[in-house]
């Protein structure tokens, strides 16, 4: 039988760690070992972990990023598979059982499930809930059907341990190790798989400050990977490169799309009613079917989904700003050696 360990990097996570560990201990298919890497915490993270009877390793000094903290714990993993889980993420009881199924295919190197928001109390969390519903129920299944997932989410992906070690561990050359490894494995001809039935709930930024930090890290990491991987993807995985180019086009064209109503009204003198009807109609046409499907599949009240929809546009403003900033920094300034780009890892939640 395939053996599997959970690996939980944790720095000052005493408030949420207990819930995460309880979700790991409640799996219908038990983990063979649960390892917590206490990344030099100054709170009761270590005590909370020990109280749950899991294996705990404490780093002598803070590792500086999630990838480094995971690599600190990787030598202690003895199982066939390792499943890193963020210390503020919960797994559905059947998550492990479902995520193991793709590994029956020896060509699968990494698999990840569907991520949902744990909390919807703040505007940033509500906006993120819509982003996840759309992304994990529209974009991700299509990418998976094309055998080209753009990323296996780092909060809940499973890896073949020996293969990960042979790669050198979780990549530290970019600020987003999950995307780096997902692209690297597919360049090698290995498979990354999205398992839509396996559900995890992540705690997302609850304030604008943390949203900006997280989005800046995600966008910088995306373009770091574009800079590093484009040539190899063009040779070895052109379908994945196509999805990446579509994402870049979305980023580049986003300001134009949101400026179009103003251009139509003030430049081309179109009627306000016609312009808003056309623009809002296109938005509704693009968003509604995937959101209705997602709400139906996850048994979420439609009222709740559409209540959260306006907050999506707050997040979109932040996403667009930092995506453009990351594009300029990572694809122009870094190659010109005018900056190092983003190298400091900051958490997206207090």
N, C-alpha and C positions, 0 to 999 in steps of 0.2 A: 504494500500500500504506500502511496505517495505521502511523504512526511512534509509538514509545513510549519514554519514559525511565523509569529507576528513580531514585528520590530517597531517599537514606538519611541521615536526621538522626542524628548521632552525637556524644555527649558522653562522653568517657572510656570508649570501647568497644574498646580495643585487643585485649582478650582474645577477644571474640566476632566482631568485625567481619570478620576474614579468612574465616571460615566463611560468613558472610552473602554477602560479595562473590563467593566461589567458587560459591555456589548461583546467584547472578545471572548469572555468566559462563557457567554450564553449561546455560543454557536451550536447549531444542530450537528455539525461535524467539528469536533473539538480540535483546537490547535495542539500540536505536539509540544510546543513551547511558546511562551510569550515573554519577550525580552523588552525591557524598558531601558533606554539609554538616558540616564539623568545627566543632561548636558550642563553640569556645573550650576545647578539651580540654587537660588538663595532662599527659596521658600520650602514648603513641605512636600515637594514633588517626590523625593525618594521615599519618604515615610508612607505616602499614599500608595505608591507602587508596591512596597513591601507588605503593606496591610492586605493586599489582594493576592499574595502568595505567588507573584510572578518573579522571574529572574531580573535582577537590577544590576546594571553596570554604571558606575559614576565616573564621568570624565574628570581628569585632574584640572583641566581648564576648559573654558567655553570653546567649542569647536568653530563657532562663527557662522555656520549655516546648517540647514537641515541635511544636505548631502553629506557633509563632513561628520555630523552626528551619527547618521546612518552607517557611514563607513567605519566609525569607531566601533559600532556594535556588530558589523558584518563578520569579523573573524570568529565570533562566538556562535554563529549560526551553524548548526550541524545538519539541518534538514534539507530535503530535496528542493523545496521552494521556500521563499521568504516573502512575506507580505507586509511591507511597511505601512503603518497607519498613523496619521497625524494624531496628536494627543488631544485634539478637540473634535475628533470625528467618531461617529457611531456607525457600526455595521449592522445591517439587518440580520436577524438570527440565521438565515440561510445563506448569507453572503459567501462564506468560505466554501460551503458545499457547491454553490453554483460556479464560483470563480475557478474551482479546480477542473471543471469539465473540459475546457479548451486544451488543457495540458495533456490530454490523452493523445493529441496530435504532437508528435515529437518536433515539428517545425515551429511550434508556438513558443516564443521566448518571453512574452509578457502579456498579461491580461488585466483588464480593469473593468469596474462596474459603472453604474449610473450614480452620479452625485446629485444630491438634493440639498437644499438649505435646511439647517436645523432650526433656525429662528427667523421669524418674519416680523420682528417688533419695530425695527428702525427702517427709515427710508432706503438706506443702502442695502439692507438685507432683503427688502421687498423687491428692489430692482434686480438684485442678484438671483432671486428665486425665478424670475421670468427668464433671465439669461440661461440659467441651468435647464429649465423646462424646454426652452427652444433648442438649445445646443444638444442636449442629451436625448431628445426625442425627434430631432430632425437632422441636424448636421452629422452627429456621431453615428447613427445607424446607416446613413448613406455612405459615409467614409468606410465603415466596417464592411458593408456589402461590396465595396470596391477594393477591399483588402488593403486599405491605406488610412488607418486612424491617425489623425494629426498628433494626438497626445493621449497617453494612458495616464490618468490623473495620479499625481504623486501621493495623494492622501489615502489611496486604497488599491494600489496595483500589486499584482503578484509576479514574481520573477523566479526564473530557474537560478538557484544559488550558485552552482559551479560556473554557469555561463556569466553571471554577473561578476563573480570574482575574476574570471579570465579577462573580462573587459577592463578590469581595474577598479571595480566597485562602482558606486553611484557617481556619475560624472561631476567633477568639480570645476570644469573649465567654463561653464556658463552658470547663470544664476537660477536656471530652471532645469534641474537634473532629469525630471520626468520626461520632458520633451526631447532633450538631448539623447537620452537612451532610446526612446521610442523611434526616433529617426535613425539613429545609428544601427539598431538591430534590423530595421527594414532595408537599409542600404546593404546589409550583409545577406539579404535574402530570407531573413527570419520573419516570423509573423507576429504582429501585435493584434490583439483581439479585444473588442468591446462586448461585454456581457450585460445586455440591457436589463435582465431580470435581477441581477445582483445590485442591491441598492445600499448606498452609504449616505449619511447625512453629515455635512461639514458645517462648522461654525464660520460664518463669513464676517467681513468687516462691519462693525456696528456704528462706526463714525466715519465722516468724510476723511479725516486724517488717515485712518488705517486703510480706507479704500484706496486713497491716492498712493500710499506706500505699496500696497499689494499690486495694484494695476501697473504701477511704474516697474515693479520687479517682473511681472508677467510679460509686459510688452518689451522691456529691455531683453529679457531672456529669449523671447520669440525672435527678435531681430539678431541677437547673438547667434542663435542657431541657423538663421537664414544665411548669415555671413559665413559660418563654418561649413554648412552642409550642402549648399546649393549645387555646387559642381558635382558632388558624388550622387546627389539625388537625381540630377539630370541624366547621369549615366546608368544608375542602378534602380531608381524608383521614380520614374517620371509621373506616375499617377499621383503619388503623394506630393510631388512638387506642384502639380496642378492645383491641388487643394490649398497648398500654401500660397500660391500666386493669387488664387481667388480671395484668400484672407487678406492679402496685401492690397488687392484691388478694393475690397470693402473699406479698408482703412483709408486709402488714398481718396476714394470717392465720397466718403461719409460727409465731409463738410459741404460738398456740392449738393448732395441729396437734401440736407437740412436747410440749405440756403435757397433751394429751388422755389418754395412758396414766395419768398421775398423778391426773388428775381422776377418771377412771373407777374407779381402784383405791381412792383415799383419800376421795373425796367420794361417789361413787355405789356404792362397795363391790362393784364387779364383781370377778370372780375374776382373779387375776394371769394364769393360763394363757389364759383367754378374751381378756383385754385385749391381751396381747402377741401372741397369734395373730392377732387382728383387725388390730391396728396394723401389725405387721410384714407381714402379708399384703397390706395396702393399699400399703405402701411397695414391696414386691416386685412387685406388679401394675403399679404406675406406672413403675417403673424398669427392670425386666428386659427387656421387649420392645425398647425403643429401644437398650439397651446391647448386647443380643444382635445386633440388626441392625447396629449400628455396628461391633462386633467382627468380624462376618462381612464387612462391606463393606470394612473397612480391613485385613483379614487379621491381626487382633490375637488372640492366644490368649485364649480365654474365661477361662482360669485367671488370667491377668494382670489382666483387667478386674475380676473379682470379688475379687481380692486387694486392689485399690485402693479398692473400694467403701466400706469402713468409714471411710476418710480423708475421704470426701465430707462426713461429718457434722461433722468439725472445721471444714472450710471453711464449712459452712452456718451454724455459730454465729457466725463472723466476719462473714459476709455479712449475716445478720439484724441483728446489732448495729449495723453501720455503715449499713445501709439505713434502719433506724429513726432513727438519729442524723441522717442526711442528710435524711430526710423532715421532721423537726422543724426543722432548721436552714434548709433551702432553701425550704420551703413555708410556714413559720410565722415564724421569726425574721428571715429576710431581708426579706419583705414588711413586717414591722413595723419594719424598719430598726434592729434590735437587733444585727445582725452583717452583715458583707459576704459571708459564706459562704466556701467554699473557693476561693482564688484563686492559691495557690502550687502549682506543679506539682512533684511528687516522683516519681521513678522507682520502679517496683515490683520492681527487682532491682539488686543491687550492681553 
